[in-house]
Amino acid sequence: MNIEHVALNVPDPVAMANWYTTHLGMRVVRAVEGPPHTRFIADNSGRVVLELYHQSVAEVPRYRTQHPFVLHIAFVAPDIEREHNRLLAAGMAADGEIQDTPAGDRLAFLRDPWGVVVQLVQRAKPLVDG
């Protein structure tokens, strides 16, 4: 089996989807115009899909106060410094400094305008080939 998507209950899925398409290269692959205003957004590979929606029957998590290790969305960043600076200028907030790991990877946590943690990853060796 393959994962189809990962879902996030967020306060404004339409604005968040628009921001992710503009600044993170995602694209909307399906939209629900009425409540819960669902947006399915896919990365450039078309293999990774996030579902963003606002479900009033469930509490929206307090993303801004969650530790980055509770939940984060990781994006490959071939030039982590350039992407880090570009995303800060686009409205993200840094959550720590760029870190180097013993394996030679470079990692950075930022928060999108809704407080969801985005991790930038510059891997010494890709996690998955192909």
C-alpha positions in Angstrom: 0.0 0.0 0.0 1.0 3.6 -0.6 0.1 6.7 1.4 -2.4 8.8 -0.5 -2.2 12.0 1.6 -1.6 13.5 5.1 -4.3 15.7 6.5 -4.1 18.9 8.6 -7.0 20.7 10.2 -6.1 24.4 9.9 -7.8 27.7 10.5 -7.8 28.9 6.8 -7.1 26.1 4.3 -7.7 28.3 1.3 -5.2 31.0 2.3 -2.7 28.3 3.4 -3.0 26.4 0.1 -2.5 29.6 -1.8 0.6 30.4 0.3 2.0 26.9 -0.2 1.5 27.1 -3.9 3.1 30.5 -4.1 6.1 29.9 -1.9 6.7 26.2 -1.6 5.9 25.1 -5.2 2.9 23.0 -4.3 -0.2 22.8 -6.6 -3.8 22.4 -5.8 -5.0 19.0 -7.2 -8.5 19.1 -5.7 -10.6 21.7 -4.0 -13.9 21.8 -2.1 -15.4 25.2 -2.4 -17.8 25.0 0.6 -17.1 24.0 4.2 -14.7 22.5 5.1 -12.9 24.3 2.2 -10.6 21.4 1.6 -7.6 21.8 -0.6 -5.5 18.8 -1.6 -2.0 20.2 -2.5 0.7 18.1 -4.2 4.4 18.7 -4.4 6.4 18.8 -7.7 6.8 15.0 -7.7 3.0 14.5 -7.6 3.6 11.7 -5.1 3.2 13.7 -1.8 -0.2 15.2 -1.1 -1.3 17.3 1.9 -5.0 17.8 2.6 -5.8 21.1 4.2 -9.2 21.6 5.7 -11.1 23.4 8.5 -13.2 20.9 10.4 -15.2 22.6 13.0 -16.1 19.3 14.8 -12.5 18.9 15.7 -10.2 21.4 17.4 -7.5 23.0 15.2 -4.2 22.0 16.8 -2.2 24.8 18.4 0.6 24.6 15.8 2.4 27.7 17.0 3.1 26.2 20.5 3.9 22.6 19.4 7.5 21.6 19.4 8.8 20.9 15.9 9.3 17.3 16.8 5.5 16.8 17.3 4.8 17.6 13.7 6.7 19.1 10.8 6.5 19.0 7.0 9.9 18.5 5.5 10.9 19.9 2.1 14.1 19.1 0.2 16.3 22.3 -0.1 19.3 21.8 -2.4 20.6 25.2 -1.2 19.3 25.5 2.4 20.7 29.0 3.1 19.0 30.4 0.0 15.7 28.7 0.6 15.8 29.7 4.3 16.4 33.3 3.5 13.7 33.3 0.8 11.1 31.8 3.0 11.9 34.2 5.9 11.3 37.1 3.4 8.0 35.4 2.4 6.6 35.5 6.0 8.0 32.4 7.7 9.6 32.6 11.1 12.8 30.8 12.0 12.5 28.2 14.7 16.2 27.8 15.5 19.3 27.9 13.3 20.4 25.8 10.4 22.0 22.6 11.9 24.5 20.2 10.6 24.1 16.5 11.5 26.8 13.9 12.0 25.6 12.2 8.8 26.3 15.4 6.8 22.7 16.6 6.4 21.7 20.2 6.9 18.4 20.9 8.6 16.3 24.0 9.5 12.9 24.5 11.1 10.7 27.4 10.2 7.0 28.2 10.9 4.6 29.1 8.2 2.2 32.0 8.8 -0.2 29.7 10.6 2.5 28.3 12.9 2.9 24.9 11.2 6.5 23.8 11.2 8.2 23.4 7.9 11.6 21.7 7.9 14.1 22.4 5.2 16.4 19.4 4.5 19.6 19.4 2.5 20.6 15.7 2.6 24.1 14.4 2.0 22.4 11.3 0.6 18.7 11.2 -0.4 16.4 9.2 1.9 14.9 7.3 -1.0 16.5 6.6 -4.4 14.5 7.5 -7.5 
